[in-house]
Structures are given as C-alpha cells and as structure tokens.
Amino acid sequence: MSADVPADIAIETIFVVEATYGPDAAEIRPRVRPEHLARIAELRDQGIVVEAGGYTDLSTALVLIRADSAEAALAIARDDIYLSSGVWVELRVKPFGRVIRPAELPTATAS
C-alpha cells in the first residue's frame, strides 16, 4: 500500500467505460434493453461490473468495470447488445482509482 494512503483506506483500480449513445438510440433501445439490463445485472452479481447507468438525456452511459486491463474492460463493453445494435456507437475507457475499505478489495483485482 502506498505511504500516502491511510491504513484503513484502499484504492482499487477499475476501469470506467464511457459509451456514447447513437442518434437512433431512443428508437432502438426499448427492444434490446431487457437483454442489456439482464447482462449488466449478471456481471454485477459476478463482481465484474461495479456500477452502470446512463444519463437520462441519452448522451452517454458509464460502466465501471473490474478488469485486468483497459483492453479487457473494453472487450466486456464491446460484447454488449447495446453496441452491436447501435444504441451505443462509441466506447472510451480510462483507469479509475476507487476509494474503498481494504475489506472490500476483491482478491484478484486489488491494487
């Protein structure tokens, strides 16, 4: 653990995937949304997705993902029905330092 982080705090590196909604997202989304939400819920249950949601203006969505690399996080997002159906048209990823308690650290993805 870094010397500048108190002993009762941990920083977990996760990845934030930002997805841009396409121009036809409002029309396409209703028919694929059940499949998308079921997948996100399953990934949350598995501890892979930490949080997910979209801005209500359908501009962008954020998916916070536990993965070994940015490429692995993007691969998870690329497998989503929203991307293949055109609800999302662009994905970007950045590492994010999530402040948590040490007891919350998953064993395989702690940093």
C-alpha positions as CSV (number, residue, x, y, z in Angstrom):
1,M,0.0,0.0,0.0
2,S,1.2,3.5,-0.8
3,A,2.6,5.5,2.1
4,D,0.2,8.4,1.4
5,V,-2.9,6.2,1.8
6,P,-4.1,5.6,5.4
7,A,-4.1,2.0,6.6
8,D,-7.9,1.9,6.7
9,I,-8.3,3.0,3.1
10,A,-7.6,1.2,-0.2
11,I,-7.5,2.3,-3.8
12,E,-8.9,-0.2,-6.2
13,T,-8.1,0.3,-9.8
14,I,-11.1,-0.3,-12.0
15,F,-12.0,1.0,-15.5
16,V,-14.6,3.5,-16.5
17,V,-16.1,2.8,-19.9
18,E,-18.0,5.7,-21.3
19,A,-20.4,4.8,-24.1
20,T,-21.8,7.4,-26.5
21,Y,-25.5,6.8,-27.5
22,G,-26.2,6.8,-31.2
23,P,-28.6,9.1,-32.9
24,D,-31.3,6.3,-33.1
25,A,-30.8,5.1,-29.5
26,A,-34.2,6.2,-28.3
27,E,-35.9,4.1,-31.1
28,I,-33.6,1.0,-30.8
29,R,-33.1,0.8,-27.1
30,P,-36.6,-0.5,-26.0
31,R,-36.3,-3.7,-27.9
32,V,-32.8,-4.6,-26.7
33,R,-32.9,-3.1,-23.2
34,P,-34.1,-6.2,-21.4
35,E,-31.2,-8.3,-22.7
36,H,-28.7,-5.4,-21.9
37,L,-30.0,-5.0,-18.3
38,A,-30.0,-8.7,-17.6
39,R,-26.4,-8.9,-18.7
40,I,-25.4,-5.9,-16.6
41,A,-27.1,-7.4,-13.6
42,E,-25.4,-10.8,-14.2
43,L,-22.0,-9.0,-14.4
44,R,-22.8,-7.1,-11.2
45,D,-23.6,-10.4,-9.5
46,Q,-20.3,-11.7,-10.6
47,G,-18.5,-8.7,-9.2
48,I,-17.2,-7.6,-12.7
49,V,-19.5,-4.5,-13.1
50,V,-19.3,-2.2,-10.1
51,E,-21.8,0.3,-11.3
52,A,-23.6,1.1,-14.5
53,G,-26.1,3.6,-15.8
54,G,-26.8,6.2,-18.5
55,Y,-27.5,9.8,-18.4
56,T,-31.3,10.4,-18.9
57,D,-30.7,12.7,-21.8
58,L,-29.3,9.7,-23.8
59,S,-25.9,11.4,-24.3
60,T,-23.6,8.8,-22.7
61,A,-23.6,5.9,-20.3
62,L,-20.9,4.9,-17.8
63,V,-20.0,1.3,-16.9
64,L,-17.5,0.8,-14.1
65,I,-15.7,-2.5,-14.6
66,R,-13.2,-4.6,-12.7
67,A,-10.8,-6.0,-15.3
68,D,-7.1,-6.7,-15.6
69,S,-6.6,-4.0,-18.3
70,A,-8.3,-1.3,-20.3
71,E,-8.5,-3.7,-23.2
72,A,-10.3,-6.3,-21.1
73,A,-12.8,-3.7,-19.9
74,L,-13.4,-2.6,-23.5
75,A,-13.9,-6.2,-24.5
76,I,-16.7,-6.6,-21.9
77,A,-18.4,-3.5,-23.2
78,R,-18.0,-4.5,-26.8
79,D,-19.8,-7.7,-26.1
80,D,-22.9,-5.8,-25.1
81,I,-26.1,-5.8,-27.2
82,Y,-26.2,-2.0,-27.0
83,L,-23.0,-1.7,-29.1
84,S,-23.9,-4.4,-31.7
85,S,-27.5,-3.0,-32.1
86,G,-26.4,0.7,-32.5
87,V,-27.7,2.0,-29.1
88,W,-24.0,2.8,-28.3
89,V,-21.8,3.9,-31.2
90,E,-18.5,4.7,-29.4
91,L,-16.6,3.5,-26.4
92,R,-13.8,5.1,-24.4
93,V,-12.0,3.7,-21.4
94,K,-9.9,5.2,-18.6
95,P,-8.5,3.7,-15.4
96,F,-10.1,5.0,-12.2
97,G,-8.9,4.8,-8.6
98,R,-11.9,3.8,-6.5
99,V,-11.6,4.7,-2.8
100,I,-12.8,1.8,-0.6
101,R,-12.0,0.0,2.7
102,P,-9.4,-2.8,2.5
103,A,-12.0,-5.4,3.3
104,E,-13.9,-4.5,0.1
105,L,-10.9,-5.3,-2.1
106,P,-11.5,-8.3,-4.4
107,T,-8.6,-10.7,-4.1
108,A,-7.7,-10.8,-7.8
109,T,-8.0,-7.2,-8.8
110,A,-6.6,-5.2,-5.8
111,S,-4.0,-2.6,-6.4
